[in-house]
């Protein structure tokens, strides 16, 4: 499971680096000439915001699950009853 997660992270990082490189090369040349470039940059910005929103949502969900797990444990004794 860790291998597939790390592989997905590396693939995602490579895709992001390639996308940023393409944008850095193409956007300055097209931005002043083409309204299509503006539309594409706006669409890319929306996709990035959605990705960040998803990751933040996952982080808050894991945090809430950890907090719920802490409140479920009995206080004063260990959960094993020793």
FENLINKA-V970289 format. One record per run of one state. SS is the DSSP state (a for helix, b for strand, c for the rest). FROM is the first residue (numbers start at 0). LEN is the number of residues. Records with the same first field share a line. If there is no record, write none. Layout:
SS=FROM-LEN  FROM-LEN
This chain:
c=0-1  30-4  72-10
a=1-29  34-38
